[in-house]
Amino acid sequence: MRVIFDRNIGSDVIYAWGVSVPIFKRFLFGETEEERRRRIKEKIYDYLDSIVPIIEREIDSEVRELRISLESAWTRYYVFKLNVNNRFNFALNVLSPNSPIDSFRRYKDIAEDVCRRFKDNVAKVIAIDREFMVQRWVDGVPLSNFKDGNTIVDVERAKMCIPLVVSLLYRLNKAGYVYTPWDDYEAMLKDDKIILLDITRFVRRRIDEEKFMDFYYGVPFTSPEALKPSGDPSHKLYWRGVCEKDYFGTSRDEYVRLFIVGVCLACETFDEVERVCKPLKDSMAIQDLVNYMPLSKNGNVFKLFKVTQRC
């Protein structure tokens, strides 16, 4: 088997929201790029004896070539893309140095449950061990890609993600899970569905219906209201709810309306919608949207989204 490592595996910078984000030093695999490359290669080589047979079962073929590149790196773990035989892709997650996670194994039961119950909305886990976890690669658009620094990209499609995400989070809540902390780089838009990537963010907990909106208010985007360079380039501030236009160009009123659309997509009755949206005073707006709940039962979020724009 031929193994090829991309030069970028030793990088100390990742890219999100259209900007470069330095990796904190305590989460790096070494002080120099060469040291980081060496240590990462050693680790991955150690894992391959366990990983390769599992991948071969998944693809029903022999792994002849493996290309490995760094995709992201945060405080919890690094994500490497495994390109197999120039045809199949997988995500290899490796615990960061000084990671707050002691072992991926603690998430094994949760991974099996959410991947079974929400198979269309969670990146499938195919292998899990103490230091690494392997998932099916998701070829979609990270929600963080809808922001290019302070520039909005594809506004209407970005706004459409609000009800899609809220609907999924509410269905997860009904199943006894919250997904926290929320960050838009850990969610993908693919084929008009939201796919959650980070298994370690699933927590077994159910939020009271009337507290759901307060808990998730601000999803799905991490909004960089202020990208202010300083002496330390890692000091970049990201705020939610700071100004009237911080939800990818929508007003707060429109954001709330689209949040309610997401609730409608996942609720069975108007009474349930009212309980979830209890913090809101505009009950008429809620009633207007619930009139279109039959559309949501057909899964036609686009039609519902367009209708609500006229409400």
C-alpha atoms as one frame of an Amber mdcrd trajectory, in Angstrom:
protein
   0.000   0.000   0.000   1.317   3.410  -1.003   0.855   6.169   1.612   1.264
   9.825   0.561   1.179  12.673   3.078   0.289  16.163   1.925   2.743  18.876
   2.904   0.008  20.678   4.832  -0.232  18.111   7.649   2.342  20.141   9.589
   0.519  23.457   9.208  -0.178  25.655  12.245  -3.065  27.479  10.531  -6.512
  26.397   9.355  -9.072  28.275   7.274 -12.653  29.024   8.292 -15.148  31.837
   7.655 -12.964  32.887   4.728 -10.053  33.802   7.013  -6.953  32.063   8.365
  -7.154  30.984  12.006  -3.913  30.081  13.828  -3.947  26.916  15.927  -3.171
  27.615  19.583   0.360  26.498  20.439  -0.735  24.125  23.211  -2.704  22.122
  20.628   0.151  21.763  18.130   2.118  18.535  17.667   5.423  20.400  17.812
   7.110  23.768  17.604   8.307  23.495  14.004   6.536  22.352  10.866   8.946
  19.466  10.370   8.494  18.255  13.947   4.721  18.388  13.553   4.870  16.488
  10.271   7.084  13.803  11.804   4.897  13.278  14.872   1.649  13.250  12.898
   3.028  10.769  10.364   4.191   8.483  13.175   0.778   8.569  14.810  -1.144
   7.888  11.623   1.160   5.035  10.630   0.459   3.483  14.046  -3.292   3.636
  13.372  -3.263   2.262   9.829  -3.068  -1.418  10.813  -6.424  -0.976  12.578
  -8.019   1.434  10.124  -7.206  -0.075   6.723  -9.100  -3.397   7.174 -12.212
  -1.462   8.257 -11.991   0.820   5.229 -11.540  -2.178   2.938 -14.753  -3.683
   4.302 -16.532  -0.378   3.730 -15.424  -0.048   0.112 -15.336  -3.790  -0.581
 -11.944  -3.382  -2.174  -8.242  -3.406  -1.378  -6.622  -0.152  -0.285  -3.794
   0.321  -2.767  -3.112   4.026  -2.264  -3.840   6.386   0.603  -3.435  10.154
   0.348  -3.599  12.059   3.640  -4.146  15.802   4.068  -5.046  18.093   6.952
  -8.552  19.555   6.738  -9.033  21.218  10.125  -7.581  21.361  13.633  -9.256
  22.618  16.788  -8.867  22.234  20.521 -10.534  18.816  20.575  -9.058  17.035
  17.588  -7.511  17.272  14.144  -9.378  16.149  11.019  -7.419  14.507   8.212
  -8.900  13.598   4.856  -8.090  10.055   3.731  -8.380   9.691  -0.013  -8.448
   5.983  -0.877  -7.496   4.747  -4.341  -8.295   8.211  -5.699 -11.974   7.295
  -5.358 -13.230   7.077  -1.763 -12.872   9.621   1.037 -12.922   9.234   4.811
 -12.314  11.552   7.753  -9.684  10.537  10.287 -10.107  12.405  13.565  -7.045
  12.426  15.850  -7.059  13.831  19.375  -5.134  17.100  19.706  -2.296  17.437
  22.190  -3.877  18.645  25.459  -7.327  17.839  24.122 -10.142  18.155  26.664
 -11.310  14.742  25.380  -9.538  11.847  27.077 -10.782   9.171  24.669 -13.077
   8.848  21.659 -14.287   5.547  23.112 -16.508   7.370  25.584 -18.663   8.403
  22.592 -19.029   4.924  21.112 -22.581   4.288  22.347 -23.759   7.762  21.373
 -22.164   7.413  17.934 -23.944   4.131  17.287 -27.292   5.533  18.434 -27.311
   8.850  16.543 -25.860   7.301  13.379 -28.658   4.731  13.444 -31.528   7.088
  14.286 -30.336  10.065  12.219 -28.422   8.331   9.451 -29.175  11.084   6.924
 -28.035  13.865   9.251 -24.903  12.548  10.994 -21.549  11.654   9.446 -21.311
   7.885   9.780 -18.706   6.534  12.217 -16.984   3.381  10.979 -14.156   3.051
  13.529 -13.561   4.413  16.997 -10.644   3.956  19.398  -9.010   5.915  22.178
  -7.003   8.387  20.076  -8.770   8.240  16.719 -12.160   8.006  15.065 -12.925
   7.389  11.381 -16.055   8.669   9.637 -17.455   8.634   6.157 -16.444  11.808
   4.369 -19.257  14.274   3.686 -19.007  16.111   0.366 -21.082  19.148   1.175
 -20.813  22.826   1.970 -19.659  23.655   5.516 -22.021  26.272   6.915 -18.954
  28.340   7.773 -18.354  28.706   4.016 -21.359  30.963   3.719 -19.236  33.693
   5.284 -16.177  35.152   3.615 -14.785  37.335   6.374 -17.486  39.978   6.708
 -18.903  39.313   3.255 -22.119  37.345   2.888 -22.043  34.555   0.326 -25.243
  33.231  -1.286 -27.600  35.014   1.104 -30.850  33.264   0.214 -29.344  29.784
   0.437 -27.670  30.705   3.697 -30.954  31.872   5.186 -32.569  28.622   4.073
 -30.155  26.805   6.399 -31.754  28.393   9.463 -35.003  26.361   9.411 -33.160
  23.239   8.232 -30.806  23.360  11.220 -33.504  24.275  13.744 -35.713  21.427
  12.536 -32.882  18.905  12.947 -31.914  20.209  16.392 -35.519  20.006  17.531
 -35.857  16.426  16.294 -32.644  15.576  18.117 -34.029  17.158  21.251 -37.172
  15.048  21.032 -34.880  12.013  20.783 -33.058  13.107  23.936 -29.976  14.824
  22.502 -28.519  18.310  22.338 -25.678  19.254  20.007 -23.394  21.597  21.881
 -21.352  23.744  21.707 -22.625  24.938  18.333 -20.136  25.940  15.639 -21.016
  26.295  11.983 -17.861  24.579  10.746 -19.150  21.320  12.264 -22.262  21.212
  10.076 -22.639  20.593   6.353 -25.307  21.368   3.802 -25.610  18.496   1.349
 -28.520  17.701  -0.981 -30.694  20.160   0.935 -30.031  18.365   4.227 -27.959
  19.334   7.246 -25.297  16.829   8.291 -23.609  17.137  11.680 -19.959  16.113
  11.774 -18.746  16.195  15.385 -19.890  13.163  17.374 -18.282  14.563  20.526
 -20.830  17.407  20.634 -23.807  15.127  21.139 -24.943  15.150  24.761 -27.716
  12.994  26.210 -30.052  15.650  27.508 -33.530  16.911  26.719 -34.363  20.611
  26.825 -37.819  21.660  27.969 -39.867  22.766  24.967 -40.236  26.327  26.220
 -36.459  26.597  26.708 -35.493  25.260  23.269 -35.441  28.628  21.536 -33.360
  30.289  24.238 -30.869  27.410  24.164 -30.321  27.469  20.400 -31.020  31.118
  19.592 -28.336  32.228  17.119 -27.870  28.972  15.197 -26.795  28.019  12.630
 -24.016  30.492  11.945 -21.035  31.663  13.899 -21.166  35.291  12.885 -17.834
  37.150  12.736 -19.170  40.583  13.538 -15.684  41.901  14.198 -12.482  40.500
  12.736  -9.985  42.724  14.437  -6.288  41.948  14.021  -4.168  42.392  17.112
  -0.676  41.529  18.302  -1.850  37.925  18.566  -3.513  36.901  15.275  -5.572
  34.252  17.112  -7.513  37.019  18.883 -10.437  37.116  16.480 -13.816  37.961
  17.931 -16.983  36.188  16.842 -20.317  37.465  18.143 -23.937  36.511  17.734
 -26.830  38.884  18.141 -24.658  41.994  18.116 -26.458  43.979  15.457 -29.569
  43.918  13.314 -27.836  42.299  10.347 -25.657  39.628  11.916 -27.543  36.593
  10.626 -26.189  36.578   7.099 -28.054  39.712   6.150 -31.396  38.878   7.713
 -33.086  41.138  10.207 -33.705  39.774  13.671 -37.419  39.591  12.893 -36.721
  37.471   9.842 -34.312  35.304  11.807 -36.984  34.605  14.404 -39.503  33.869
  11.670 -37.145  31.361  10.018 -36.415  29.806  13.404 -40.147  29.229  13.815
 -40.269  27.690  10.336 -37.738  25.135  11.542 -39.843  24.417  14.614 -42.924
  23.950  12.409 -41.034  21.434  10.281 -40.459  19.208  13.312 -43.630  19.736
  15.375 -46.852  17.754  15.093 -49.367  20.261  16.443 -49.876  23.992  16.826
 -49.917  23.569  20.615 -46.424  22.110  20.428 -45.212  25.027  18.313 -46.704
  27.476  20.811 -44.931  25.783  23.704 -41.572  25.898  21.909 -42.035  29.532
  20.881 -43.447  30.651  24.227 -40.681  33.294  24.662 -42.083  35.115  21.614
 -44.860  37.631  21.949 -45.897  37.691  18.307 -48.309  34.769  18.472 -49.986
  35.936  15.244 -46.734  35.391  13.341 -46.546  31.903  14.823 -50.131  31.179
  13.770 -49.413  32.442  10.245 -46.521  30.029   9.877 -48.319  27.071  11.399
 -50.954  27.441   8.687 -48.262  26.064   6.359 -47.343  23.053   8.522 -48.866
  20.576   6.022 -46.149  21.649   3.595 -43.532  20.685   6.144 -44.952  17.175
   6.421 -44.079  16.737   2.767 -40.533  17.808   3.542 -40.770  20.752   1.158
 -38.722  23.250   3.120 -38.052  25.343   0.014 -41.718  25.921  -0.688 -42.339
  26.682   2.967 -39.376  29.050   3.013 -40.650  30.982   0.000 -44.178  31.183
   1.388 -43.023  32.554   4.720 -41.098  35.320   2.980 -44.487  36.701   1.947
 -46.062  36.449   5.415
